Amino acid sequence: MESMVDFRTLFDGIYQGKKVLVTGHTGFKGSWLVYWLKQMGATVFGYSLSADTQPAHFNLFGADISECIADIRNQETLLEYFTKVQPDIVFHLAAQPLVRLSYADPVGTYSTNVMGTLHVLEACRHTASVKAIVIVSSDKCYDNREWEWGYRENDPMGGYDPYSSSKGCTELLTASYRNSFFNNADFGSKHQVLVASGRAGNVIGGGDWAADRLIPDMVKAAAVNNSVFIRNPLATRPWQHVLEPLSGYLMLGWRLLERRVEFAQGWNFGPAPESNLAVKDIVTLARNSWSDISIEYSTSPADAHEANLLMLDCSRANKLLHWKPIWDIHATVEHTIAWYRTFYKENSLLTNADLNNYISDAKRKDAIWTR
Ligand SMILES: NC(=O)c1ccc[n+]([C@@H]2O[C@H](COP(=O)([O-])OP(=O)(O)OC[C@H]3O[C@@H](n4cnc5c(N)ncnc54)[C@H](O)[C@@H]3O)[C@@H](O)[C@H]2O)c1
Protein backbone atom coordinates (compact mmCIF):
# COMPACT_ATOMS: atom_id res chain seq x y z
CA MET A 1 0.00 0.00 0.00
CA GLU A 2 1.48 3.34 -1.02
CA SER A 3 1.79 5.83 1.83
CA MET A 4 2.84 9.45 1.51
CA VAL A 5 6.38 10.30 2.49
CA ASP A 6 7.83 13.64 3.58
CA PHE A 7 10.70 13.86 1.12
CA ARG A 8 12.09 17.07 2.63
CA THR A 9 13.33 15.29 5.75
CA LEU A 10 15.28 12.52 3.99
CA PHE A 11 19.08 12.60 4.25
CA ASP A 12 18.64 15.41 6.80
CA GLY A 13 17.13 17.55 4.05
CA ILE A 14 20.60 18.06 2.53
CA TYR A 15 19.39 17.93 -1.08
CA GLN A 16 16.74 20.65 -0.73
CA GLY A 17 17.77 23.57 -2.92
CA LYS A 18 21.11 21.99 -3.86
CA LYS A 19 22.31 22.14 -7.45
CA VAL A 20 22.85 18.52 -8.43
CA LEU A 21 24.38 17.52 -11.76
CA VAL A 22 23.65 13.96 -12.87
CA THR A 23 25.49 12.46 -15.84
CA GLY A 24 23.61 9.61 -17.50
CA HIS A 25 20.30 11.14 -16.41
CA THR A 26 18.42 9.69 -19.40
CA GLY A 27 19.39 6.10 -18.50
CA PHE A 28 17.78 3.54 -16.23
CA LYS A 29 19.49 4.38 -12.94
CA GLY A 30 19.93 8.05 -13.78
CA SER A 31 16.21 8.52 -14.44
CA TRP A 32 15.27 7.07 -11.03
CA LEU A 33 17.92 9.23 -9.35
CA VAL A 34 16.57 12.36 -11.05
CA TYR A 35 13.03 11.47 -9.98
CA TRP A 36 14.09 10.98 -6.36
CA LEU A 37 16.23 14.14 -6.23
CA LYS A 38 13.40 16.23 -7.68
CA GLN A 39 11.02 14.92 -5.00
CA MET A 40 13.52 16.06 -2.36
CA GLY A 41 13.58 19.60 -3.74
CA ALA A 42 16.97 19.53 -5.48
CA THR A 43 17.60 21.62 -8.58
CA VAL A 44 18.66 18.92 -10.98
CA PHE A 45 20.76 19.23 -14.14
CA GLY A 46 21.46 16.41 -16.56
CA TYR A 47 24.27 15.68 -19.02
CA SER A 48 23.99 12.65 -21.33
CA LEU A 49 23.07 11.41 -24.74
CA SER A 50 19.35 11.23 -25.42
CA ALA A 51 17.65 8.06 -24.27
CA ASP A 52 18.42 5.29 -26.74
CA THR A 53 15.60 2.89 -25.85
CA GLN A 54 11.99 3.06 -26.85
CA PRO A 55 10.22 3.49 -24.47
CA ALA A 56 12.55 5.23 -22.00
CA HIS A 57 11.75 5.77 -18.32
CA PHE A 58 13.15 9.32 -18.30
CA ASN A 59 10.86 10.36 -21.15
CA LEU A 60 7.83 8.61 -19.65
CA PHE A 61 7.68 10.64 -16.44
CA GLY A 62 8.72 13.84 -18.20
CA ALA A 63 11.11 15.28 -15.61
CA ASP A 64 11.24 19.03 -15.78
CA ILE A 65 15.01 19.58 -15.54
CA SER A 66 17.63 21.58 -17.33
CA GLU A 67 19.74 19.25 -19.46
CA CYS A 68 22.58 19.16 -21.93
CA ILE A 69 22.29 16.39 -24.49
CA ALA A 70 25.90 15.79 -25.50
CA ASP A 71 28.69 13.25 -25.48
CA ILE A 72 30.74 12.87 -22.29
CA ARG A 73 33.78 12.36 -24.53
CA ASN A 74 33.47 15.97 -25.64
CA GLN A 75 35.58 17.54 -22.91
CA GLU A 76 34.98 21.13 -24.01
CA THR A 77 31.18 20.86 -24.03
CA LEU A 78 31.21 19.11 -20.68
CA LEU A 79 33.38 21.78 -19.06
CA GLU A 80 31.23 24.55 -20.54
CA TYR A 81 28.14 22.94 -19.02
CA PHE A 82 29.79 22.58 -15.59
CA THR A 83 30.88 26.22 -15.78
CA LYS A 84 27.35 27.32 -16.64
CA VAL A 85 25.60 25.18 -14.01
CA GLN A 86 28.07 25.56 -11.10
CA PRO A 87 26.79 22.40 -9.33
CA ASP A 88 27.24 21.69 -5.62
CA ILE A 89 27.46 17.96 -6.19
CA VAL A 90 27.94 15.63 -9.16
CA PHE A 91 26.65 12.08 -9.56
CA HIS A 92 28.48 10.48 -12.48
CA LEU A 93 26.48 7.62 -14.03
CA ALA A 94 27.00 8.08 -17.78
CA ALA A 95 28.59 4.95 -19.23
CA GLN A 96 28.38 2.19 -21.78
CA PRO A 97 27.14 -0.39 -19.23
CA LEU A 98 26.73 -3.64 -21.21
CA VAL A 99 29.25 -6.49 -21.14
CA ARG A 100 28.28 -8.00 -24.51
CA LEU A 101 28.26 -4.64 -26.28
CA SER A 102 31.73 -4.02 -24.84
CA TYR A 103 33.02 -6.98 -26.88
CA ALA A 104 31.48 -5.49 -30.03
CA ASP A 105 32.68 -1.96 -29.29
CA PRO A 106 35.66 -2.00 -26.93
CA VAL A 107 36.92 1.39 -28.08
CA GLY A 108 33.54 3.05 -27.52
CA THR A 109 33.27 1.36 -24.12
CA TYR A 110 36.71 2.42 -22.89
CA SER A 111 36.47 5.92 -24.31
CA THR A 112 33.05 6.53 -22.74
CA ASN A 113 33.74 4.87 -19.41
CA VAL A 114 37.35 5.82 -18.83
CA MET A 115 37.87 9.07 -20.76
CA GLY A 116 34.31 10.12 -19.87
CA THR A 117 35.10 9.73 -16.16
CA LEU A 118 38.39 11.57 -16.64
CA HIS A 119 36.52 14.45 -18.27
CA VAL A 120 34.03 14.59 -15.39
CA LEU A 121 36.81 14.67 -12.80
CA GLU A 122 38.65 17.35 -14.77
CA ALA A 123 35.47 19.42 -15.11
CA CYS A 124 35.01 19.13 -11.32
CA ARG A 125 38.60 20.25 -10.79
CA HIS A 126 37.92 23.39 -12.80
CA THR A 127 34.51 24.23 -11.32
CA ALA A 128 34.85 26.04 -8.01
CA SER A 129 31.30 25.31 -6.84
CA VAL A 130 31.76 21.50 -6.75
CA LYS A 131 32.02 20.15 -3.20
CA ALA A 132 31.20 16.48 -3.66
CA ILE A 133 31.56 13.86 -6.41
CA VAL A 134 29.99 10.41 -6.45
CA ILE A 135 31.36 8.18 -9.20
CA VAL A 136 29.16 5.20 -10.07
CA SER A 137 31.18 2.14 -10.90
CA SER A 138 30.29 -1.56 -10.65
CA ASP A 139 30.80 -4.85 -8.81
CA LYS A 140 32.55 -5.90 -12.02
CA CYS A 141 35.48 -3.56 -11.26
CA TYR A 142 37.13 -6.29 -9.14
CA ASP A 143 39.57 -8.89 -10.41
CA ASN A 144 37.07 -11.78 -10.60
CA ARG A 145 38.43 -15.03 -9.13
CA GLU A 146 35.13 -16.92 -9.54
CA TRP A 147 35.22 -17.66 -5.82
CA GLU A 148 32.33 -17.94 -3.40
CA TRP A 149 33.41 -15.04 -1.13
CA GLY A 150 32.24 -11.49 -1.59
CA TYR A 151 34.71 -8.91 -2.92
CA ARG A 152 35.83 -6.27 -0.44
CA GLU A 153 36.64 -2.67 -1.21
CA ASN A 154 40.40 -3.28 -0.86
CA ASP A 155 40.49 -6.25 -3.25
CA PRO A 156 42.46 -5.68 -6.47
CA MET A 157 40.78 -4.05 -9.43
CA GLY A 158 40.58 -6.06 -12.65
CA GLY A 159 38.04 -7.10 -15.27
CA TYR A 160 38.14 -9.81 -17.95
CA ASP A 161 35.87 -8.25 -20.58
CA PRO A 162 36.23 -4.65 -21.81
CA TYR A 163 33.26 -3.37 -19.76
CA SER A 164 34.47 -4.84 -16.46
CA SER A 165 38.01 -3.71 -17.15
CA SER A 166 36.81 -0.19 -18.01
CA LYS A 167 35.09 -0.05 -14.59
CA GLY A 168 38.31 -1.24 -12.90
CA CYS A 169 40.08 1.58 -14.78
CA THR A 170 37.39 4.05 -13.65
CA GLU A 171 38.10 3.14 -10.03
CA LEU A 172 41.88 3.46 -10.48
CA LEU A 173 41.37 6.82 -12.14
CA THR A 174 39.09 8.01 -9.35
CA ALA A 175 41.61 6.91 -6.72
CA SER A 176 44.39 8.74 -8.58
CA TYR A 177 42.37 11.97 -8.70
CA ARG A 178 41.60 11.59 -5.00
CA ASN A 179 45.30 11.17 -4.25
CA SER A 180 46.59 13.82 -6.61
CA PHE A 181 44.04 16.63 -6.59
CA PHE A 182 41.36 15.97 -3.95
CA ASN A 183 43.51 14.37 -1.29
CA ASN A 184 41.58 13.67 1.90
CA ALA A 185 44.53 14.83 4.04
CA ASP A 186 44.48 18.24 2.32
CA PHE A 187 40.71 18.72 2.45
CA GLY A 188 39.70 22.09 3.84
CA SER A 189 43.17 23.59 3.33
CA LYS A 190 44.34 22.97 -0.26
CA HIS A 191 40.95 22.04 -1.76
CA GLN A 192 37.26 21.71 -0.84
CA VAL A 193 36.23 18.60 -2.79
CA LEU A 194 35.46 15.08 -1.54
CA VAL A 195 35.23 12.12 -3.95
CA ALA A 196 33.62 8.73 -3.35
CA SER A 197 32.69 5.83 -5.60
CA GLY A 198 29.86 3.31 -5.38
CA ARG A 199 30.14 -0.29 -6.61
CA ALA A 200 26.73 -1.90 -6.99
CA GLY A 201 25.55 -5.26 -8.23
CA ASN A 202 23.05 -6.31 -10.87
CA VAL A 203 20.33 -3.75 -10.66
CA ILE A 204 16.73 -4.45 -11.59
CA GLY A 205 13.56 -2.37 -11.35
CA GLY A 206 10.90 -0.88 -13.59
CA GLY A 207 11.86 1.30 -16.50
CA ASP A 208 14.93 -0.53 -17.82
CA TRP A 209 14.70 -1.36 -21.52
CA ALA A 210 18.40 -1.90 -22.21
CA ALA A 211 19.28 -4.72 -24.59
CA ASP A 212 20.68 -7.97 -23.25
CA ARG A 213 19.47 -7.72 -19.68
CA LEU A 214 17.47 -10.51 -18.08
CA ILE A 215 14.36 -8.69 -16.80
CA PRO A 216 13.90 -6.33 -19.79
CA ASP A 217 14.30 -9.29 -22.17
CA MET A 218 11.65 -11.30 -20.29
CA VAL A 219 9.05 -8.54 -19.95
CA LYS A 220 9.44 -7.26 -23.51
CA ALA A 221 8.71 -10.77 -24.76
CA ALA A 222 5.82 -11.27 -22.30
CA ALA A 223 4.16 -8.05 -23.49
CA VAL A 224 3.80 -9.55 -26.98
CA ASN A 225 3.17 -13.13 -25.83
CA ASN A 226 6.55 -14.38 -26.96
CA SER A 227 9.06 -16.49 -25.15
CA VAL A 228 12.66 -15.50 -24.78
CA PHE A 229 15.96 -17.39 -24.88
CA ILE A 230 17.91 -17.07 -21.65
CA ARG A 231 21.64 -17.67 -21.54
CA ASN A 232 23.79 -18.59 -18.52
CA PRO A 233 20.95 -19.95 -16.28
CA LEU A 234 23.44 -20.91 -13.58
CA ALA A 235 25.29 -17.57 -13.44
CA THR A 236 24.95 -16.06 -9.97
CA ARG A 237 24.59 -12.30 -9.48
CA PRO A 238 23.92 -9.93 -6.57
CA TRP A 239 20.43 -8.80 -7.65
CA GLN A 240 19.02 -5.63 -6.13
CA HIS A 241 16.32 -3.07 -6.78
CA VAL A 242 17.54 0.14 -8.42
CA LEU A 243 16.47 2.15 -5.36
CA GLU A 244 18.97 0.26 -3.15
CA PRO A 245 22.22 1.47 -4.72
CA LEU A 246 20.62 4.88 -5.27
CA SER A 247 20.03 5.17 -1.50
CA GLY A 248 23.75 4.33 -1.13
CA TYR A 249 24.85 6.99 -3.62
CA LEU A 250 22.56 9.54 -1.95
CA MET A 251 24.01 8.60 1.46
CA LEU A 252 27.51 9.16 0.12
CA GLY A 253 26.48 12.53 -1.33
CA TRP A 254 24.91 13.48 2.01
CA ARG A 255 28.03 12.62 4.02
CA LEU A 256 30.40 14.29 1.54
CA LEU A 257 28.32 17.49 1.55
CA GLU A 258 28.58 17.39 5.34
CA ARG A 259 32.36 17.48 4.78
CA ARG A 260 32.88 14.03 6.33
CA VAL A 261 36.29 13.08 4.93
CA GLU A 262 36.11 9.48 6.16
CA PHE A 263 33.42 8.73 3.60
CA ALA A 264 35.50 9.89 0.61
CA GLN A 265 36.50 6.43 -0.65
CA GLY A 266 35.08 3.43 -2.55
CA TRP A 267 32.00 1.59 -1.20
CA ASN A 268 30.20 -1.64 -2.06
CA PHE A 269 26.41 -1.50 -2.23
CA GLY A 270 25.20 -5.03 -2.76
CA PRO A 271 22.20 -7.03 -1.55
CA ALA A 272 22.04 -9.35 1.46
CA PRO A 273 23.74 -12.72 0.73
CA GLU A 274 20.33 -14.44 0.25
CA SER A 275 19.76 -12.23 -2.82
CA ASN A 276 22.78 -13.69 -4.60
CA LEU A 277 20.74 -15.99 -6.82
CA ALA A 278 21.24 -17.80 -10.10
CA VAL A 279 19.55 -16.47 -13.24
CA LYS A 280 17.17 -19.46 -13.25
CA ASP A 281 15.95 -18.60 -9.71
CA ILE A 282 15.18 -15.02 -10.72
CA VAL A 283 13.25 -16.39 -13.71
CA THR A 284 11.14 -18.54 -11.37
CA LEU A 285 10.36 -15.58 -9.08
CA ALA A 286 9.50 -13.39 -12.07
CA ARG A 287 7.14 -16.01 -13.49
CA ASN A 288 5.41 -16.26 -10.10
CA SER A 289 4.64 -12.53 -10.45
CA TRP A 290 3.60 -12.54 -14.11
CA SER A 291 2.52 -15.83 -15.66
CA ASP A 292 2.79 -14.38 -19.20
CA ILE A 293 6.57 -14.60 -18.87
CA SER A 294 7.75 -17.52 -20.95
CA ILE A 295 11.37 -18.55 -21.37
CA GLU A 296 13.54 -21.16 -23.01
CA TYR A 297 17.07 -21.84 -21.91
CA SER A 298 19.64 -21.46 -24.61
CA THR A 299 21.58 -24.70 -25.04
CA SER A 300 24.30 -23.18 -27.20
CA PRO A 301 27.56 -22.44 -25.40
CA ALA A 302 28.14 -18.84 -24.34
CA ASP A 303 29.54 -16.84 -27.28
CA ALA A 304 31.54 -14.54 -25.01
CA HIS A 305 33.07 -14.90 -21.56
CA GLU A 306 30.94 -13.53 -18.73
CA ALA A 307 31.60 -13.93 -15.02
CA ASN A 308 29.73 -16.84 -13.43
CA LEU A 309 30.08 -16.08 -9.76
CA LEU A 310 30.11 -12.55 -8.44
CA MET A 311 29.28 -11.34 -4.93
CA LEU A 312 30.00 -8.20 -2.95
CA ASP A 313 30.94 -8.02 0.72
CA CYS A 314 29.10 -4.95 2.01
CA SER A 315 30.16 -5.17 5.66
CA ARG A 316 31.96 -1.84 5.46
CA ALA A 317 28.98 0.05 4.07
CA ASN A 318 26.74 -1.67 6.64
CA LYS A 319 28.99 -0.89 9.60
CA LEU A 320 30.50 2.51 8.87
CA LEU A 321 28.00 4.20 6.56
CA HIS A 322 25.04 2.40 8.21
CA TRP A 323 23.68 1.65 4.76
CA LYS A 324 21.58 -1.49 4.45
CA PRO A 325 19.36 -3.02 1.78
CA ILE A 326 15.63 -2.54 2.38
CA TRP A 327 13.90 -5.03 0.08
CA ASP A 328 14.65 -8.76 0.04
CA ILE A 329 14.82 -10.60 -3.26
CA HIS A 330 11.09 -11.44 -3.23
CA ALA A 331 10.01 -7.80 -2.78
CA THR A 332 12.63 -6.73 -5.33
CA VAL A 333 11.38 -9.02 -8.08
CA GLU A 334 7.70 -8.44 -7.21
CA HIS A 335 8.03 -4.65 -7.41
CA THR A 336 10.03 -4.92 -10.61
CA ILE A 337 7.65 -7.23 -12.42
CA ALA A 338 4.57 -5.36 -11.14
CA TRP A 339 6.03 -2.15 -12.60
CA TYR A 340 6.27 -3.66 -16.10
CA ARG A 341 2.97 -5.54 -15.88
CA THR A 342 1.20 -2.29 -14.93
CA PHE A 343 3.00 -0.42 -17.68
CA TYR A 344 2.09 -2.90 -20.42
CA LYS A 345 -1.39 -3.87 -19.21
CA GLU A 346 -2.66 -0.59 -17.73
CA ASN A 347 -0.44 1.96 -19.41
CA SER A 348 0.51 3.57 -16.11
CA LEU A 349 3.71 4.11 -14.13
CA LEU A 350 4.45 2.75 -10.66
CA THR A 351 7.59 4.87 -10.25
CA ASN A 352 6.08 7.17 -7.64
CA ALA A 353 4.39 4.29 -5.80
CA ASP A 354 7.62 2.24 -5.74
CA LEU A 355 9.63 5.16 -4.38
CA ASN A 356 7.05 5.92 -1.68
CA ASN A 357 6.81 2.25 -0.70
CA TYR A 358 10.57 1.89 -0.61
CA ILE A 359 10.99 4.91 1.66
CA SER A 360 8.12 3.81 3.93
CA ASP A 361 9.76 0.37 4.26
CA ALA A 362 13.12 2.05 4.92
CA LYS A 363 11.50 4.11 7.69
CA ARG A 364 10.02 0.96 9.16
CA LYS A 365 13.51 -0.56 9.16
CA ASP A 366 14.82 2.64 10.75
CA ALA A 367 17.27 3.34 7.92
CA ILE A 368 19.54 6.16 9.06
CA TRP A 369 18.71 8.36 6.05
CA THR A 370 14.99 8.40 6.96
CA ARG A 371 15.38 9.56 10.60
N1 LIG B 1 22.22 -1.50 -14.46
C1 LIG B 1 23.06 -2.23 -13.75
O1 LIG B 1 22.79 -3.40 -13.43
C2 LIG B 1 24.37 -1.64 -13.28
C3 LIG B 1 25.13 -2.39 -12.36
C4 LIG B 1 26.33 -1.86 -11.90
C5 LIG B 1 26.74 -0.61 -12.34
N2 LIG B 1 25.99 0.08 -13.24
C6 LIG B 1 26.47 1.42 -13.66
O2 LIG B 1 25.46 2.38 -13.41
C7 LIG B 1 25.53 3.42 -14.38
C8 LIG B 1 24.20 3.61 -15.06
O3 LIG B 1 23.82 2.40 -15.69
P1 LIG B 1 22.39 2.19 -16.33
O4 LIG B 1 22.02 0.78 -16.09
O5 LIG B 1 21.48 3.26 -15.90
O6 LIG B 1 22.73 2.35 -17.89
P2 LIG B 1 21.86 3.00 -19.08
O7 LIG B 1 22.43 2.45 -20.34
O8 LIG B 1 20.42 2.84 -18.83
O9 LIG B 1 22.22 4.54 -18.98
C9 LIG B 1 23.48 5.03 -19.40
C10 LIG B 1 23.43 6.54 -19.44
O10 LIG B 1 24.72 7.00 -19.88
C11 LIG B 1 24.53 7.88 -20.99
N3 LIG B 1 25.66 7.75 -21.91
C12 LIG B 1 26.14 6.63 -22.49
N4 LIG B 1 27.17 6.95 -23.30
C13 LIG B 1 27.33 8.29 -23.21
C14 LIG B 1 28.21 9.21 -23.80
N5 LIG B 1 29.19 8.81 -24.65
N6 LIG B 1 28.09 10.52 -23.50
C15 LIG B 1 27.12 10.95 -22.64
N7 LIG B 1 26.26 10.12 -22.04
C16 LIG B 1 26.37 8.81 -22.32
C17 LIG B 1 23.24 7.42 -21.65
O11 LIG B 1 22.72 8.46 -22.46
C18 LIG B 1 22.41 7.11 -20.43
O12 LIG B 1 21.87 8.30 -19.92
C19 LIG B 1 26.66 3.03 -15.34
O13 LIG B 1 27.85 3.66 -14.92
C20 LIG B 1 26.78 1.53 -15.14
O14 LIG B 1 28.06 1.06 -15.47
C21 LIG B 1 24.80 -0.41 -13.73
The ligand as a Tripos MOL2 file, in Angstrom:
@<TRIPOS>MOLECULE
LIG
   44    48     1     0     0
SMALL
NO_CHARGES

@<TRIPOS>ATOM
      1 N1         22.2180   -1.5030  -14.4630 N.am      1 LIG1
      2 C1         23.0640   -2.2340  -13.7490 C.2       1 LIG1
      3 O1         22.7870   -3.4050  -13.4310 O.2       1 LIG1
      4 C2         24.3680   -1.6430  -13.2790 C.ar      1 LIG1
      5 C3         25.1290   -2.3950  -12.3630 C.ar      1 LIG1
      6 C4         26.3300   -1.8560  -11.8960 C.ar      1 LIG1
      7 C5         26.7430   -0.6100  -12.3360 C.ar      1 LIG1
      8 N2         25.9890    0.0830  -13.2430 N.ar      1 LIG1
      9 C6         26.4710    1.4150  -13.6550 C.3       1 LIG1
     10 O2         25.4560    2.3760  -13.4060 O.3       1 LIG1
     11 C7         25.5340    3.4240  -14.3790 C.3       1 LIG1
     12 C8         24.1960    3.6130  -15.0580 C.3       1 LIG1
     13 O3         23.8240    2.4010  -15.6950 O.3       1 LIG1
     14 P1         22.3900    2.1860  -16.3340 P.3       1 LIG1
     15 O4         22.0200    0.7830  -16.0890 O.co2     1 LIG1
     16 O5         21.4760    3.2550  -15.8970 O.co2     1 LIG1
     17 O6         22.7340    2.3500  -17.8890 O.3       1 LIG1
     18 P2         21.8620    3.0000  -19.0770 P.3       1 LIG1
     19 O7         22.4260    2.4480  -20.3420 O.co2     1 LIG1
     20 O8         20.4190    2.8450  -18.8300 O.co2     1 LIG1
     21 O9         22.2230    4.5440  -18.9810 O.3       1 LIG1
     22 C9         23.4850    5.0340  -19.3990 C.3       1 LIG1
     23 C10        23.4320    6.5420  -19.4370 C.3       1 LIG1
     24 O10        24.7170    7.0040  -19.8790 O.3       1 LIG1
     25 C11        24.5320    7.8770  -20.9890 C.3       1 LIG1
     26 N3         25.6630    7.7480  -21.9100 N.ar      1 LIG1
     27 C12        26.1420    6.6260  -22.4910 C.ar      1 LIG1
     28 N4         27.1680    6.9460  -23.2980 N.ar      1 LIG1
     29 C13        27.3340    8.2940  -23.2080 C.ar      1 LIG1
     30 C14        28.2150    9.2070  -23.8010 C.ar      1 LIG1
     31 N5         29.1860    8.8140  -24.6540 N.pl3     1 LIG1
     32 N6         28.0910   10.5190  -23.5010 N.ar      1 LIG1
     33 C15        27.1210   10.9510  -22.6380 C.ar      1 LIG1
     34 N7         26.2630   10.1200  -22.0420 N.ar      1 LIG1
     35 C16        26.3680    8.8060  -22.3240 C.ar      1 LIG1
     36 C17        23.2420    7.4200  -21.6530 C.3       1 LIG1
     37 O11        22.7190    8.4630  -22.4560 O.3       1 LIG1
     38 C18        22.4090    7.1070  -20.4320 C.3       1 LIG1
     39 O12        21.8710    8.3000  -19.9190 O.3       1 LIG1
     40 C19        26.6650    3.0260  -15.3350 C.3       1 LIG1
     41 O13        27.8510    3.6630  -14.9190 O.3       1 LIG1
     42 C20        26.7830    1.5290  -15.1390 C.3       1 LIG1
     43 O14        28.0610    1.0610  -15.4670 O.3       1 LIG1
     44 C21        24.8000   -0.4120  -13.7270 C.ar      1 LIG1
@<TRIPOS>BOND
     1     1     2 1
     2     2     3 2
     3     2     4 1
     4     4     5 ar
     5     4    44 ar
     6     5     6 ar
     7     6     7 ar
     8     7     8 ar
     9     8     9 1
    10     8    44 ar
    11     9    10 1
    12     9    42 1
    13    10    11 1
    14    11    12 1
    15    11    40 1
    16    12    13 1
    17    13    14 1
    18    14    15 2
    19    14    16 1
    20    14    17 1
    21    17    18 1
    22    18    19 2
    23    18    20 1
    24    18    21 1
    25    21    22 1
    26    22    23 1
    27    23    24 1
    28    23    38 1
    29    24    25 1
    30    25    26 1
    31    25    36 1
    32    26    27 ar
    33    26    35 ar
    34    27    28 ar
    35    28    29 ar
    36    29    30 ar
    37    29    35 ar
    38    30    31 1
    39    30    32 ar
    40    32    33 ar
    41    33    34 ar
    42    34    35 ar
    43    36    37 1
    44    36    38 1
    45    38    39 1
    46    40    41 1
    47    40    42 1
    48    42    43 1
@<TRIPOS>SUBSTRUCTURE
     1 LIG1         1 GROUP 0 **** ****
